[in-house]
Amino acid sequence: LQTPFLSLSLQAKMSRPVQAQRLEGIDKNIWVEFVKLAATYSTVNLGQGFPDFPPPDFLKEAFVRALSVENYMLHQYTRAFGHPPLVKILAQFFGKLLGRDLDPMTNVMVTVGAYQALFCCFQAFVDEGDEVIIIEPCFDCYEPMVKMAGGTPVFVPLRPKAPKDGKLMSSADWQLDPAELSSKFSKRTKAIVLNSPNNPLGKVFSRGELELIADLCVKHDILCISDEVYEWLVYDGKEHIRIASLQGMWDRTVIIGSAGKTFSATGWKVGWTVGPDRLLQHLRTVHQNSVYHCATVAQEAVAQGFQRELELYGKPESYFVQLPKELQQKRDWLVQSLDAVGMKPIIPEGTYFLVADISEFKSDVPDVPNSDEPYDSRFAKWMVKNKGLAAIPLSAFYCGSHKNNYDHFIRFCFAKEEATLKAANDILQKWKREKTSP
């Protein structure tokens, strides 16, 4: 016999839906799936975008100092919108870069990585029914974050143009169609998301391309969310131009940065926003009602790192000068490895990433007619399971209706130790021998 208490507890099981509607359709995440696959099968992981080498010594030493000094307050809460030493040096540093005086208390806000900075922007600015223009390929969190805020993402792709004379394609060969971009702006448009240097392609937008975007922003009176986390990682003498420095753009732009990418310390999760107070005041409202506060010790160490870099700005010993030189060599090495086995690399102008065309490998992983899964996704899964090499399908960086238009590319991360890249090369060379042997 059931006791009254047991009978009541059985009746009390919830039957009503618990999921908020804003989560519908955005529950799946490419990183959850591919990180698990890489951990299970890969011997070499060139998938997820983090360095497998340490941050610079001066930054690690700053962290140790922050932990060991007698100022025990570094273990407690600091100012919610940014540790005072950090926002002060960020205001100095970015004021120098932008050519304007910045108030550390109103023009800078520190976040839990650039990821939270993006979340704050979409929550603060996007209302139900607002449209947000997203340039593809794009970092995959933009779309779900816009939808969670009640907005509608509107996608415009960069379109590849084949280079002449049989040269390898560059990320610069992927370009916006000005008429197509212009057609995406409407009365419902609230913002455009710009990511330069671009993840996953490595494209560094030119001044002309940025002026096109800026002119449309001013004409239609919309905001620009400028994700610039790879701002120091540009190669071949390219210049990273900050769109906020263009005419009419400071007042409508939020710049997003990352200590993880700047100092090769992605696990520290220190990011920031820079912009006018009229915009950042709304980010502060979201921030104070979500995470409220970021880790004090990590902010202290990053502040010391920026202080060093401000003093060494433009000099050969600056980390911001040394790191891109080192990564350019790693990029070139991976380009050669991929090209030698028939994966055609698209040479990136910036970032950690390199996209390669896998069309010549279709004999290894044949097409499955009428499959819902893009070809590059199946290829990447097959590659990690059968070759031990992890990469990410490019289709993961496109909206659902565009995925199959760009399904013969995969993304590699070259921000790795030489030993890691050599191991990847060994896998590729063995694969090539297997393909060519009778």
Disulfide bonds with the S-S distance in Angstrom:
none
